[in-house]
Amino acid sequence: WVAERLANLPEPRPFIEGGLIPIRGVEHRLVRPADRGRPELFDGRIPEFHVPALPEAFPGRVLRALRALALEDLSVSCADYAERVRRRPTRITVRDTKTRWGSCSSTGEISFSWRLVCAPPDVLDYVAAHEVAHLREPNHSHRFWSLLDRVFGDSEAERDWLREEGPGLHAIGAPFPISRQPRQLRRSAR
């Protein structure tokens, strides 16, 4: 059973120069243009995410840039749904969660996985709407699901996407296991 589960894990997608990661549901090539500057998204035949950093700081800088982008997108989405439910979160944070896409505390603090910025925008919006709806209904009762349907609409496609594609989001930013690293990375890791 363990061997089968391990064999079905998605391939790691580390933050390496030239690597591909999804941002807002679209594959972007990671580019390290210089040591300084602000991260920027560029459209093109192959969209790019330019993240200035020293080579050894590149993975950490990519992670910080994605977390900032996630917080920005989730804050905008939460503000929209907060108006609809007439409740405002006391705070919004992004974290590196392993088991939940989002959570809402009894004090109105909402926390999300930064990896939602890698999902398609409608999936991010669904999770934001779900957590904001908990500001009014702090449970998964029939009233909660009715409220979510009123403010978001039918969420079956987004929930299905998370069930099917969610494990792949957890592979984003994960390092290659030593045995699966590209040859040039294996040499430099010694």
N, C-alpha and C positions, 0 to 999 in steps of 0.2 A: 504494500500500500504506500509506504513512504517513498520507495523508488519511483513508483508511478506518479505520485504527486510532484516529486522533484523533476521528473522528466517533462511534466506539463507546465512547469514555470515558464513565464515569458522570458525572452532573451533580455539580459540587462542592457540598458541604454545609458551608458555613462556620459557625463558632460566632458566630451573631448572635442578639440578643434577639428572641424570637418564632420562631426557626428550629426545625426538627424534626430530631432525630437519634435513632437507635436506641440504647437502653441495655438490655443483657441481652435483645436481640432485640425490644424493644417501643419504638415511636416515643414520644419525649418532647419536649415543647415546652420550649425554653430560656427561663428567666425570670430577670431580674435584679431581685431584690426590694429590695436596699439595698446600701450600700457595704461593710458589714461582716457577718460571721457565717460560719456553716459551710454548705457546699453540702448540699442535701437533695433526696431523691427523694420525689415525692408521687404517689400513685395517684389516679385519677379517670377521668372519661369520656375525657379526653385527659391522660395522665400528664405530669407536669412535673418538670423538673430545675431547682431554684432555686439559682442561683449568685450570691451577693452579690459585687459588684465595682463599681468605678468604670467608667463606660462604656468608656473607652479600655483598661482592663485586663480587660474581660470575656472576650475570646477566650483569653487566656493563663490566666485563672483557670479557665475551663471545661476546658481541656486538663489543667491540674494536677489538677483534681477527678476527671476521667476516669482519669487515670493512677493516682491513689490508689485509686479504686474497682477498677480492673483488678488492681492489686497485691494488694488485699484478696481479691478473688474467686479469683485464681490461686493465692495462698498457701494458701487453704482447700482448693482442689481438689488442689493438689500434695501437701498433707499427707495427704489421703485415699489417693491413689495411692501415695505413698511407703510407707505402712504395708503396702499390698498387695504391693509389690515388695521390701520390706525394705531399702530404701536411702533415704537422705535427701539432698536437694540441699544443697550448702554455702551457696548463696545464690540468691535469686530476684530478678530485676529486670524492669522493663518499660521498653521503649525505643520509639522511633519508627522501626521497621524498615520497609523497603520490599520486601524479597524473601522474608522468612521469617516465619512466624507464631510460631515458637519455635526455640530452639537449646539444646543441652546441651554444655558443655565437658568436656574430659577431667578437669577438677578438680571436676566436679559442680555447677558454676554453671549455672543455667537462666535464660534470658532469653526474654521474650515481647514481642510487639507489644501496645501498650496498646489497640489497636483491637479486640482480642478481647472486651473488655467490651461492645462494641456488638453482637456476635454473640449468637445464642441460647445459653443456658447449656450445652446439651449439646455445642455446638461448642467453647466454651471448655474444657469438661471433657475433650473428646477431645484437644485440643492439649496440655493439661496432662498427661493420661495418656501421650500419645505421648512427650513430653520426659522424663517421669519414668521411663518404660520404658527410655530410653537410659542411665539410671544403671546399669542391670544389663546391657543389651545395647547397646553404643555403635556400632551399625551398623543397617542395614536388612535383615539376614539373615532367613531363615525363622524362626530362634529369636526374633528381635525381634518379628516379626508375631504369632507364637504367644503370646508373653508379653502383647503389647498386647491380643490377643483375650481372653486369660484375665482381665486386670484391667479392661478397658473393655467388652468385648463387640464386637459387629459395629459397625464404624465407617464403613461404606460411605456411609450417609446424611450423616454429618458431613463426610466428605472431599468428597462431591459438593457439599454446601452451600458449602464453602470454594472449590471450583473455580468454581462458578457465581456466588456472591454476594460472594466475597472482593474482587474489584476495587472493588465499591461501598463496602467498608469503607475503602479507601484514599482515597475522596473525602470522608470525614468529616473536618472540620476544614480542608479545603482552601479557600482563598479563591476567590471568584468571579473569573474572568478579567475584566479591565476591560470588555471588550465585552459581557459577560453580567451585569454587576452591575445590581441594581435601580437605577432612576433616582436615588433619593435617595442611594444609596451612591456612585454615579458623581460626583454633584455634590460630595460631601464629600471625595472622593479627590483632587480637583483642587487 
